[in-house]
Amino acid sequence: MRLSGIIITVLIFTVGFLGTHAQNYSAKPVPFNKVKITDSFWAPCLEAHAHTTLETCIAQTQDSTERINNFAKAAGVMEGNHEGIYFDDSDVYKAMEGIAYSLINNPDSKNEALLDKWIDLIAKAQQPDGYLNTFYTLNHPTERWTDMEKHEMYCGGHMIEAAVAHHKATGKTSLLDVATKFADYLGTEFGPGKKHWVAGHEEIELALVKLYHETGNKNYLDLSYWILEERGHGHGRGEIWDKEHWGAAYCQDDVPVSEISDIKGHAVRAMYLFTGMADVAAEKDLPGYVAALERVWDDVVNRNMYITGGIGSSGANEGFSKDYDLPNKTAYCETCASIGMVLWNNRMNLLSKDAKYVDVMERAMYNGVLSGVSLDGDLFYYVNPLESDGNHHRQRWFGCACCPSNISRFVPSVGNYIYLAGENELYVNLFMGNTTEIELGVAKLQVSQKTAYPWDGEIVMKIDPEIPAEFAVNLRIPGWCKAFHLAVNGKQVEAEKSEKGYVAVNRKWKKGDKISLDLDMPVEVVAAHPKVTEDIGKRAVQRGPVVFCLEQTDQKNIDFDAVAIGSNSTFKTKKASGKLKGMTQIESTTGTEKLIFSPYFSWNNREPGKMKVWVNYNE
């Protein structure tokens, strides 16, 4: 295929506000425990997670670091002080969440017994009043709640998320009992008329909403709302707040949350805050929250997001600096921040039924998140730059191990993001080979997808309602797709994409009905926004949801630093081999020079060497 330089912006989604003030999640995600993924892309990821990533996290948590031992010490079965970083408890909880999620689709009696063992230590480490944090219990027992930056609520939030996951996976309440006891304790310390508190690192907000949904106890939802409302009123204090170059904005504490308009501070904290805001806004009538989320989304996506969906360009604050500051070699793009982008954009889609949020979610998922773990599942990136001199490599673990443990809980839950189910409508947001059972208000359905996505745009869906029923199937047409073809039972359907990015097929469905959707997936040559000075005179290459890069290992006997593409370059796809077998590569020809582009998420899985996403471009 010959291209004459297709030009779009790196900050793909320049949009106006479409008024997404829906105040509840009227359609619900089909949970991943109801979805069996069967395709050749995600199934191997899940396999690597179950057999390698989890084992790595378990070994590091239990054998190579002191993380689980801190609970044993706090439980009184070992002697000694807390060792490690003050928020290390959270890594244990995230690993446990990943194990629990994996048990749903990959039952493993050994891992379930391991969870039982760890939960026993955690329950014994919990204090009689419900407080739980090994750093304070062991080293500073009289200093609880004296420094808002010491992550007490952050760790507790991850414990709550692990407890909900464990309960869903096993039906056991052992960890859920710990979580409710901790949340009830928080309610005695914090809330209207009690002490002020601003959590330095957000997480408790979304976790309490999860606990509310799992238990039905509205006190947890109300406490989450109260915690959100504490921000921006001068209540925050702690080590971070006292640093002149950090300040309240670093922790999103400079303005009340309903007044947020510009992205600031630490990237992961911001994503967890916005996710929690959306969850609370869905349960309470909070149009101010939704409007704030729309404003800040526009700022993040159109002025502060990399083409990979990565965010947080600055390593100095693990976050944001100024608009259009998107360097490549020094890009921070923390893996956890990309996971946060998935969480937040998923919630924005739930609020609005607008596919633009899924476009960003998918971009982050296939590029920013998957880059964070090796193809074998045993090595991890904390930082995901868009260019490397060959000295940036995945590691087995980190002193601050938030990213490996976050990957361990994200990958097995990927099925959560495929479908939304309403009373009389089904939304298909992501395209993955899978089978699932879905309950709409009007019928129970068996649904399946067959596809080679993201390498191919052809998707075949089978819709099998238990009884004939009329409802709408809303198919997302990705923002990158400029043309598509749709058929039902082999008959072509003429349909237009709605303003919110979906094509609705509304009919009376019966067993055996089949939808065929073919998304055009050409190679695109992408220009950055002209204010991104780092990328002036350069282009990137993408196809479908996947961003591609040049790796030195594919460009033998070529001056890698001098490579370029141009308006006279031609591009064609080719099947990869070796370590990248099953993937698609792109071959570019400019005159007599050939270049091979590989998926960005797969870089540095083969021979080490230089890498770049943005390539010199000749008009």
MARNUBA-581549 format. One record per residue (C-alpha): z, x, y; residue number from 1; residue in three letters. Coordinates in steps of 0.1 Angstrom, whole numbers, always signed. Layout:
BEGIN
{{Z; X; Y}; NUM; ala} ...
END
This chain:
BEGIN
{{+0; +0; +0}; 1; met} {{-10; +14; +34}; 2; arg} {{+13; +8; +63}; 3; leu} {{+6; +13; +100}; 4; ser} {{+42; +19; +108}; 5; gly} {{+61; -14; +104}; 6; ile} {{+87; -13; +132}; 7; ile} {{+120; -31; +131}; 8; ile} {{+154; -21; +145}; 9; thr} {{+181; -4; +126}; 10; val} {{+205; -30; +139}; 11; leu} {{+184; -56; +121}; 12; ile} {{+200; -89; +132}; 13; phe} {{+197; -94; +169}; 14; thr} {{+208; -130; +171}; 15; val} {{+221; -157; +194}; 16; gly} {{+252; -178; +185}; 17; phe} {{+243; -207; +163}; 18; leu} {{+276; -226; +166}; 19; gly} {{+293; -219; +133}; 20; thr} {{+324; -238; +142}; 21; his} {{+329; -254; +107}; 22; ala} {{+367; -254; +102}; 23; gln} {{+369; -253; +64}; 24; asn} {{+351; -237; +35}; 25; tyr} {{+334; -269; +25}; 26; ser} {{+315; -251; -2}; 27; ala} {{+335; -228; -25}; 28; lys} {{+324; -195; -42}; 29; pro} {{+318; -198; -79}; 30; val} {{+345; -173; -92}; 31; pro} {{+333; -143; -110}; 32; phe} {{+352; -152; -141}; 33; asn} {{+327; -181; -145}; 34; lys} {{+297; -157; -140}; 35; val} {{+284; -135; -168}; 36; lys} {{+261; -108; -152}; 37; ile} {{+233; -98; -176}; 38; thr} {{+207; -79; -155}; 39; asp} {{+197; -43; -157}; 40; ser} {{+211; -33; -123}; 41; phe} {{+247; -47; -121}; 42; trp} {{+255; -49; -158}; 43; ala} {{+254; -10; -161}; 44; pro} {{+276; -8; -130}; 45; cys} {{+301; -31; -146}; 46; leu} {{+299; -11; -178}; 47; glu} {{+306; +22; -160}; 48; ala} {{+335; +5; -142}; 49; his} {{+351; -8; -173}; 50; ala} {{+348; +24; -193}; 51; his} {{+350; +51; -167}; 52; thr} {{+361; +41; -132}; 53; thr} {{+391; +22; -145}; 54; leu} {{+401; +51; -168}; 55; glu} {{+398; +75; -138}; 56; thr} {{+420; +53; -117}; 57; cys} {{+445; +49; -145}; 58; ile} {{+447; +86; -152}; 59; ala} {{+452; +95; -116}; 60; gln} {{+478; +67; -110}; 61; thr} {{+498; +74; -141}; 62; gln} {{+492; +111; -151}; 63; asp} {{+479; +132; -123}; 64; ser} {{+498; +119; -93}; 65; thr} {{+533; +106; -86}; 66; glu} {{+521; +71; -77}; 67; arg} {{+535; +51; -106}; 68; ile} {{+565; +75; -109}; 69; asn} {{+576; +63; -74}; 70; asn} {{+581; +28; -89}; 71; phe} {{+600; +43; -119}; 72; ala} {{+623; +61; -95}; 73; lys} {{+629; +30; -74}; 74; ala} {{+635; +11; -106}; 75; ala} {{+662; +36; -116}; 76; gly} {{+646; +48; -147}; 77; val} {{+637; +82; -132}; 78; met} {{+655; +104; -107}; 79; glu} {{+640; +118; -75}; 80; gly} {{+627; +110; -41}; 81; asn} {{+594; +93; -31}; 82; his} {{+565; +118; -34}; 83; glu} {{+531; +114; -18}; 84; gly} {{+519; +94; +12}; 85; ile} {{+540; +65; +25}; 86; tyr} {{+512; +40; +16}; 87; phe} {{+506; +52; -20}; 88; asp} {{+520; +20; -35}; 89; asp} {{+488; +3; -24}; 90; ser} {{+467; +25; -46}; 91; asp} {{+487; +14; -76}; 92; val} {{+482; -23; -67}; 93; tyr} {{+445; -19; -61}; 94; lys} {{+440; -2; -94}; 95; ala} {{+460; -30; -110}; 96; met} {{+438; -56; -93}; 97; glu} {{+407; -38; -107}; 98; gly} {{+422; -37; -142}; 99; ile} {{+430; -74; -140}; 100; ala} {{+395; -83; -129}; 101; tyr} {{+380; -63; -157}; 102; ser} {{+402; -81; -182}; 103; leu} {{+384; -113; -174}; 104; ile} {{+350; -101; -185}; 105; asn} {{+361; -72; -207}; 106; asn} {{+392; -81; -226}; 107; pro} {{+412; -50; -235}; 108; asp} {{+446; -53; -251}; 109; ser} {{+455; -17; -242}; 110; lys} {{+449; -22; -205}; 111; asn} {{+467; -56; -205}; 112; glu} {{+497; -39; -221}; 113; ala} {{+495; -11; -195}; 114; leu} {{+496; -38; -168}; 115; leu} {{+527; -53; -184}; 116; asp} {{+544; -19; -184}; 117; lys} {{+536; -12; -147}; 118; trp} {{+546; -47; -137}; 119; ile} {{+580; -42; -154}; 120; asp} {{+586; -11; -133}; 121; leu} {{+575; -29; -101}; 122; ile} {{+598; -59; -108}; 123; ala} {{+627; -35; -113}; 124; lys} {{+618; -16; -82}; 125; ala} {{+619; -48; -61}; 126; gln} {{+652; -51; -42}; 127; gln} {{+675; -81; -48}; 128; pro} {{+664; -97; -15}; 129; asp} {{+627; -94; -24}; 130; gly} {{+619; -63; -4}; 131; tyr} {{+594; -39; -21}; 132; leu} {{+583; -5; -8}; 133; asn} {{+591; +27; -27}; 134; thr} {{+587; +49; +3}; 135; phe} {{+616; +32; +22}; 136; tyr} {{+636; +23; -9}; 137; thr} {{+637; +59; -20}; 138; leu} {{+636; +80; +12}; 139; asn} {{+647; +58; +41}; 140; his} {{+667; +28; +27}; 141; pro} {{+683; +20; +61}; 142; thr} {{+650; +21; +81}; 143; glu} {{+631; -9; +69}; 144; arg} {{+608; -25; +95}; 145; trp} {{+614; +2; +121}; 146; thr} {{+578; +15; +123}; 147; asp} {{+550; -10; +123}; 148; met} {{+526; +18; +113}; 149; glu} {{+542; +27; +80}; 150; lys} {{+522; +1; +61}; 151; his} {{+551; -20; +46}; 152; glu} {{+531; -52; +50}; 153; met} {{+498; -35; +40}; 154; tyr} {{+513; -24; +7}; 155; cys} {{+528; -58; +1}; 156; gly} {{+495; -74; +8}; 157; gly} {{+478; -54; -19}; 158; his} {{+506; -62; -43}; 159; met} {{+500; -99; -36}; 160; ile} {{+463; -96; -42}; 161; glu} {{+470; -78; -75}; 162; ala} {{+494; -105; -85}; 163; ala} {{+469; -133; -78}; 164; val} {{+443; -114; -98}; 165; ala} {{+467; -108; -127}; 166; his} {{+477; -145; -128}; 167; his} {{+440; -156; -129}; 168; lys} {{+431; -131; -156}; 169; ala} {{+460; -135; -179}; 170; thr} {{+479; -167; -169}; 171; gly} {{+511; -146; -168}; 172; lys} {{+534; -151; -138}; 173; thr} {{+553; -118; -141}; 174; ser} {{+536; -101; -111}; 175; leu} {{+531; -134; -93}; 176; leu} {{+569; -139; -94}; 177; asp} {{+573; -106; -76}; 178; val} {{+547; -115; -50}; 179; ala} {{+563; -149; -42}; 180; thr} {{+597; -133; -40}; 181; lys} {{+584; -107; -16}; 182; phe} {{+565; -134; +5}; 183; ala} {{+596; -156; +6}; 184; asp} {{+616; -126; +18}; 185; tyr} {{+591; -120; +46}; 186; leu} {{+596; -155; +57}; 187; gly} {{+633; -149; +62}; 188; thr} {{+626; -118; +84}; 189; glu} {{+596; -129; +104}; 190; phe} {{+582; -161; +120}; 191; gly} {{+590; -182; +150}; 192; pro} {{+623; -174; +165}; 193; gly} {{+627; -142; +144}; 194; lys} {{+618; -106; +150}; 195; lys} {{+584; -97; +163}; 196; his} {{+560; -77; +141}; 197; trp} {{+525; -64; +143}; 198; val} {{+513; -48; +110}; 199; ala} {{+497; -15; +118}; 200; gly} {{+472; -19; +90}; 201; his} {{+460; -54; +84}; 202; glu} {{+458; -68; +49}; 203; glu} {{+489; -91; +46}; 204; ile} {{+470; -118; +65}; 205; glu} {{+443; -124; +39}; 206; leu} {{+467; -118; +10}; 207; ala} {{+491; -145; +21}; 208; leu} {{+462; -170; +23}; 209; val} {{+453; -160; -13}; 210; lys} {{+489; -166; -23}; 211; leu} {{+489; -200; -6}; 212; tyr} {{+458; -210; -26}; 213; his} {{+473; -198; -58}; 214; glu} {{+507; -215; -54}; 215; thr} {{+501; -243; -29}; 216; gly} {{+530; -231; -8}; 217; asn} {{+519; -237; +28}; 218; lys} {{+546; -214; +42}; 219; asn} {{+525; -185; +32}; 220; tyr} {{+495; -198; +52}; 221; leu} {{+517; -205; +82}; 222; asp} {{+532; -170; +80}; 223; leu} {{+497; -155; +80}; 224; ser} {{+489; -174; +111}; 225; tyr} {{+521; -163; +128}; 226; trp} {{+513; -126; +120}; 227; ile} {{+478; -130; +135}; 228; leu} {{+492; -146; +166}; 229; glu} {{+516; -117; +172}; 230; glu} {{+487; -94; +181}; 231; arg} {{+478; -86; +217}; 232; gly} {{+511; -95; +233}; 233; his} {{+528; -61; +236}; 234; gly} {{+549; -65; +205}; 235; his} {{+533; -36; +186}; 236; gly} {{+552; -3; +183}; 237; arg} {{+551; +27; +161}; 238; gly} {{+536; +62; +157}; 239; glu} {{+500; +51; +163}; 240; ile} {{+508; +30; +193}; 241; trp} {{+526; +59; +209}; 242; asp} {{+496; +83; +207}; 243; lys} {{+476; +82; +239}; 244; glu} {{+443; +88; +221}; 245; his} {{+450; +61; +196}; 246; trp} {{+468; +32; +214}; 247; gly} {{+470; -4; +206}; 248; ala} {{+432; -9; +203}; 249; ala} {{+432; +14; +173}; 250; tyr} {{+452; -13; +154}; 251; cys} {{+434; -42; +171}; 252; gln} {{+466; -50; +191}; 253; asp} {{+452; -48; +226}; 254; asp} {{+442; -84; +231}; 255; val} {{+452; -117; +213}; 256; pro} {{+429; -122; +183}; 257; val} {{+412; -153; +198}; 258; ser} {{+401; -131; +228}; 259; glu} {{+384; -104; +207}; 260; ile} {{+349; -97; +219}; 261; ser} {{+342; -60; +213}; 262; asp} {{+348; -39; +181}; 263; ile} {{+375; -12; +185}; 264; lys} {{+397; +11; +166}; 265; gly} {{+400; +17; +128}; 266; his} {{+371; +2; +109}; 267; ala} {{+389; -9; +77}; 268; val} {{+418; -24; +96}; 269; arg} {{+393; -44; +118}; 270; ala} {{+375; -58; +87}; 271; met} {{+407; -69; +70}; 272; tyr} {{+418; -85; +103}; 273; leu} {{+385; -105; +107}; 274; phe} {{+386; -115; +70}; 275; thr} {{+422; -129; +74}; 276; gly} {{+412; -146; +107}; 277; met} {{+383; -164; +89}; 278; ala} {{+405; -175; +60}; 279; asp} {{+432; -189; +84}; 280; val} {{+405; -205; +106}; 281; ala} {{+391; -223; +75}; 282; ala} {{+425; -239; +68}; 283; glu} {{+436; -247; +104}; 284; lys} {{+416; -261; +133}; 285; asp} {{+410; -228; +151}; 286; leu} {{+377; -229; +169}; 287; pro} {{+389; -200; +191}; 288; gly} {{+392; -178; +161}; 289; tyr} {{+356; -186; +149}; 290; val} {{+342; -180; +184}; 291; ala} {{+359; -146; +185}; 292; ala} {{+346; -137; +151}; 293; leu} {{+311; -146; +162}; 294; glu} {{+313; -125; +193}; 295; arg} {{+327; -94; +176}; 296; val} {{+302; -98; +147}; 297; trp} {{+274; -96; +172}; 298; asp} {{+289; -64; +186}; 299; asp} {{+294; -48; +152}; 300; val} {{+260; -56; +136}; 301; val} {{+238; -52; +166}; 302; asn} {{+253; -21; +183}; 303; arg} {{+277; -4; +158}; 304; asn} {{+262; -7; +123}; 305; met} {{+242; +19; +104}; 306; tyr} {{+211; +8; +85}; 307; ile} {{+231; +12; +53}; 308; thr} {{+255; -15; +64}; 309; gly} {{+281; +13; +69}; 310; gly} {{+304; +11; +99}; 311; ile} {{+328; +34; +117}; 312; gly} {{+309; +64; +129}; 313; ser} {{+338; +85; +140}; 314; ser} {{+360; +106; +117}; 315; gly} {{+385; +112; +145}; 316; ala} {{+398; +76; +142}; 317; asn} {{+381; +65; +110}; 318; glu} {{+364; +39; +131}; 319; gly} {{+344; +30; +162}; 320; phe} {{+336; +50; +193}; 321; ser} {{+311; +35; +217}; 322; lys} {{+280; +13; +213}; 323; asp} {{+250; +29; +196}; 324; tyr} {{+269; +61; +187}; 325; asp} {{+255; +64; +152}; 326; leu} {{+252; +101; +143}; 327; pro} {{+239; +109; +108}; 328; asn} {{+255; +141; +95}; 329; lys} {{+289; +132; +109}; 330; thr} {{+287; +95; +101}; 331; ala} {{+321; +85; +86}; 332; tyr} {{+311; +52; +70}; 333; cys} {{+342; +50; +49}; 334; glu} {{+336; +32; +16}; 335; thr} {{+365; +9; +22}; 336; cys} {{+349; -2; +55}; 337; ala} {{+317; -12; +37}; 338; ser} {{+338; -32; +12}; 339; ile} {{+355; -48; +42}; 340; gly} {{+320; -57; +56}; 341; met} {{+313; -75; +23}; 342; val} {{+346; -94; +25}; 343; leu} {{+342; -104; +62}; 344; trp} {{+306; -114; +60}; 345; asn} {{+312; -134; +29}; 346; asn} {{+338; -154; +49}; 347; arg} {{+315; -158; +78}; 348; met} {{+289; -173; +55}; 349; asn} {{+315; -197; +40}; 350; leu} {{+324; -209; +75}; 351; leu} {{+288; -214; +87}; 352; ser} {{+264; -216; +57}; 353; lys} {{+243; -191; +77}; 354; asp} {{+224; -166; +56}; 355; ala} {{+224; -140; +83}; 356; lys} {{+259; -131; +71}; 357; tyr} {{+247; -127; +36}; 358; val} {{+219; -104; +48}; 359; asp} {{+246; -80; +62}; 360; val} {{+268; -85; +32}; 361; met} {{+240; -76; +8}; 362; glu} {{+230; -46; +29}; 363; arg} {{+265; -32; +28}; 364; ala} {{+269; -39; -9}; 365; met} {{+237; -22; -21}; 366; tyr} {{+240; +8; +2}; 367; asn} {{+273; +14; +19}; 368; gly} {{+295; +4; -11}; 369; val} {{+275; +16; -41}; 370; leu} {{+270; +50; -25}; 371; ser} {{+308; +54; -28}; 372; gly} {{+308; +58; -66}; 373; val} {{+287; +79; -88}; 374; ser} {{+263; +63; -113}; 375; leu} {{+286; +74; -141}; 376; asp} {{+316; +58; -123}; 377; gly} {{+338; +88; -123}; 378; asp} {{+333; +104; -89}; 379; leu} {{+338; +89; -54}; 380; phe} {{+329; +93; -18}; 381; tyr} {{+354; +85; +9}; 382; tyr} {{+328; +93; +36}; 383; val} {{+292; +83; +34}; 384; asn} {{+270; +102; +58}; 385; pro} {{+233; +95; +63}; 386; leu} {{+224; +132; +62}; 387; glu} {{+238; +162; +44}; 388; ser} {{+231; +200; +44}; 389; asp} {{+240; +199; +7}; 390; gly} {{+277; +205; +10}; 391; asn} {{+289; +169; +7}; 392; his} {{+298; +158; -28}; 393; his} {{+317; +130; -45}; 394; arg} {{+352; +139; -57}; 395; gln} {{+373; +128; -87}; 396; arg} {{+402; +117; -64}; 397; trp} {{+416; +121; -29}; 398; phe} {{+451; +126; -15}; 399; gly} {{+444; +94; +4}; 400; cys} {{+429; +75; -25}; 401; ala} {{+422; +41; -9}; 402; cys} {{+384; +43; -16}; 403; cys} {{+384; +49; -54}; 404; pro} {{+410; +22; -60}; 405; ser} {{+391; -1; -37}; 406; asn} {{+359; +5; -56}; 407; ile} {{+379; -2; -88}; 408; ser} {{+387; -38; -76}; 409; arg} {{+354; -45; -59}; 410; phe} {{+328; -38; -86}; 411; val} {{+342; -62; -112}; 412; pro} {{+344; -90; -86}; 413; ser} {{+308; -88; -75}; 414; val} {{+300; -121; -93}; 415; gly} {{+321; -139; -66}; 416; asn} {{+293; -135; -41}; 417; tyr} {{+263; -151; -59}; 418; ile} {{+268; -188; -56}; 419; tyr} {{+286; -214; -33}; 420; leu} {{+292; -249; -47}; 421; ala} {{+297; -280; -27}; 422; gly} {{+299; -317; -33}; 423; glu} {{+261; -322; -37}; 424; asn} {{+246; -288; -30}; 425; glu} {{+244; -254; -45}; 426; leu} {{+238; -222; -24}; 427; tyr} {{+222; -192; -41}; 428; val} {{+231; -162; -19}; 429; asn} {{+225; -132; -41}; 430; leu} {{+199; -126; -68}; 431; phe} {{+213; -111; -101}; 432; met} {{+206; -118; -137}; 433; gly} {{+234; -140; -148}; 434; asn} {{+246; -172; -165}; 435; thr} {{+272; -195; -152}; 436; thr} {{+287; -230; -153}; 437; glu} {{+291; -247; -120}; 438; ile} {{+308; -280; -111}; 439; glu} {{+294; -299; -81}; 440; leu} {{+309; -332; -71}; 441; gly} {{+279; -350; -86}; 442; val} {{+275; -330; -119}; 443; ala} {{+284; -301; -140}; 444; lys} {{+256; -275; -144}; 445; leu} {{+245; -246; -165}; 446; gln} {{+227; -222; -142}; 447; val} {{+210; -189; -150}; 448; ser} {{+189; -163; -132}; 449; gln} {{+165; -138; -146}; 450; lys} {{+153; -110; -123}; 451; thr} {{+147; -73; -119}; 452; ala} {{+161; -75; -84}; 453; tyr} {{+166; -54; -62}; 454; pro} {{+135; -35; -76}; 455; trp} {{+114; -67; -78}; 456; asp} {{+114; -99; -58}; 457; gly} {{+107; -123; -86}; 458; glu} {{+136; -146; -96}; 459; ile} {{+135; -173; -122}; 460; val} {{+163; -198; -122}; 461; met} {{+171; -224; -148}; 462; lys} {{+191; -255; -137}; 463; ile} {{+206; -275; -165}; 464; asp} {{+228; -305; -153}; 465; pro} {{+249; -322; -178}; 466; glu} {{+234; -355; -167}; 467; ile} {{+204; -360; -144}; 468; pro} {{+217; -357; -108}; 469; ala} {{+204; -355; -73}; 470; glu} {{+215; -325; -53}; 471; phe} {{+201; -297; -32}; 472; ala} {{+196; -261; -43}; 473; val} {{+196; -239; -12}; 474; asn} {{+179; -206; -19}; 475; leu} {{+186; -178; +5}; 476; arg} {{+154; -161; +19}; 477; ile} {{+166; -126; +29}; 478; pro} {{+160; -115; +65}; 479; gly} {{+139; -86; +53}; 480; trp} {{+115; -110; +34}; 481; cys} {{+85; -120; +56}; 482; lys} {{+68; -142; +30}; 483; ala} {{+78; -160; -2}; 484; phe} {{+64; -183; -29}; 485; his} {{+84; -211; -45}; 486; leu} {{+76; -233; -75}; 487; ala} {{+96; -259; -94}; 488; val} {{+86; -264; -131}; 489; asn} {{+54; -244; -124}; 490; gly} {{+43; -266; -95}; 491; lys} {{+40; -249; -61}; 492; gln} {{+64; -261; -34}; 493; val} {{+55; -258; +2}; 494; glu} {{+88; -252; +20}; 495; ala} {{+99; -235; +52}; 496; glu} {{+130; -214; +57}; 497; lys} {{+156; -232; +78}; 498; ser} {{+171; -217; +110}; 499; glu} {{+200; -206; +89}; 500; lys} {{+179; -187; +64}; 501; gly} {{+177; -211; +34}; 502; tyr} {{+150; -231; +17}; 503; val} {{+164; -264; +4}; 504; ala} {{+150; -279; -29}; 505; val} {{+164; -314; -30}; 506; asn} {{+155; -335; -60}; 507; arg} {{+169; -352; -90}; 508; lys} {{+175; -324; -114}; 509; trp} {{+174; -327; -152}; 510; lys} {{+179; -303; -181}; 511; lys} {{+153; -276; -184}; 512; gly} {{+143; -276; -148}; 513; asp} {{+131; -242; -136}; 514; lys} {{+128; -227; -101}; 515; ile} {{+105; -197; -96}; 516; ser} {{+111; -178; -63}; 517; leu} {{+89; -147; -55}; 518; asp} {{+101; -127; -25}; 519; leu} {{+75; -103; -10}; 520; asp} {{+90; -69; -11}; 521; met} {{+68; -44; +7}; 522; pro} {{+79; -9; +18}; 523; val} {{+91; -10; +54}; 524; glu} {{+92; +19; +79}; 525; val} {{+121; +13; +102}; 526; val} {{+128; +24; +137}; 527; ala} {{+162; +26; +152}; 528; ala} {{+172; +9; +184}; 529; his} {{+161; +32; +213}; 530; pro} {{+197; +36; +225}; 531; lys} {{+205; +54; +192}; 532; val} {{+196; +88; +206}; 533; thr} {{+202; +105; +172}; 534; glu} {{+172; +87; +157}; 535; asp} {{+147; +90; +185}; 536; ile} {{+114; +103; +170}; 537; gly} {{+126; +94; +134}; 538; lys} {{+121; +66; +109}; 539; arg} {{+138; +53; +78}; 540; ala} {{+124; +37; +47}; 541; val} {{+136; +6; +30}; 542; gln} {{+124; -19; +5}; 543; arg} {{+141; -52; -1}; 544; gly} {{+178; -47; +3}; 545; pro} {{+177; -10; -6}; 546; val} {{+176; +18; +19}; 547; val} {{+159; +50; +7}; 548; phe} {{+165; +86; +14}; 549; cys} {{+149; +120; +9}; 550; leu} {{+167; +144; -15}; 551; glu} {{+159; +181; -16}; 552; gln} {{+158; +180; -54}; 553; thr} {{+127; +158; -53}; 554; asp} {{+109; +179; -27}; 555; gln} {{+102; +212; -45}; 556; lys} {{+85; +240; -26}; 557; asn} {{+87; +221; +7}; 558; ile} {{+105; +231; +39}; 559; asp} {{+129; +202; +37}; 560; phe} {{+140; +205; +73}; 561; asp} {{+104; +201; +85}; 562; ala} {{+93; +171; +64}; 563; val} {{+78; +142; +83}; 564; ala} {{+60; +109; +79}; 565; ile} {{+37; +93; +103}; 566; gly} {{+15; +63; +113}; 567; ser} {{-11; +76; +88}; 568; asn} {{+13; +78; +59}; 569; ser} {{+8; +57; +28}; 570; thr} {{+35; +44; +5}; 571; phe} {{+36; +33; -31}; 572; lys} {{+64; +25; -55}; 573; thr} {{+70; +44; -88}; 574; lys} {{+94; +42; -116}; 575; lys} {{+121; +68; -116}; 576; ala} {{+130; +89; -146}; 577; ser} {{+159; +110; -158}; 578; gly} {{+192; +102; -142}; 579; lys} {{+176; +75; -120}; 580; leu} {{+158; +59; -149}; 581; lys} {{+154; +21; -143}; 582; gly} {{+153; +25; -105}; 583; met} {{+124; +24; -82}; 584; thr} {{+114; +54; -60}; 585; gln} {{+89; +54; -32}; 586; ile} {{+61; +80; -29}; 587; glu} {{+48; +88; +6}; 588; ser} {{+16; +106; +12}; 589; thr} {{+7; +121; +45}; 590; thr} {{-25; +141; +44}; 591; gly} {{-19; +164; +14}; 592; thr} {{+19; +163; +15}; 593; glu} {{+37; +140; -9}; 594; lys} {{+74; +130; -5}; 595; leu} {{+96; +111; -29}; 596; ile} {{+122; +87; -15}; 597; phe} {{+151; +77; -37}; 598; ser} {{+177; +49; -33}; 599; pro} {{+204; +60; -8}; 600; tyr} {{+232; +48; -30}; 601; phe} {{+221; +71; -58}; 602; ser} {{+220; +104; -38}; 603; trp} {{+239; +134; -51}; 604; asn} {{+239; +122; -87}; 605; asn} {{+215; +149; -98}; 606; arg} {{+210; +185; -86}; 607; glu} {{+229; +192; -53}; 608; pro} {{+209; +197; -22}; 609; gly} {{+201; +184; +12}; 610; lys} {{+196; +147; +20}; 611; met} {{+184; +126; +49}; 612; lys} {{+178; +89; +56}; 613; val} {{+162; +93; +90}; 614; trp} {{+130; +114; +88}; 615; val} {{+109; +129; +115}; 616; asn} {{+80; +107; +125}; 617; tyr} {{+46; +115; +140}; 618; asn} {{+27; +88; +158}; 619; glu} 
END
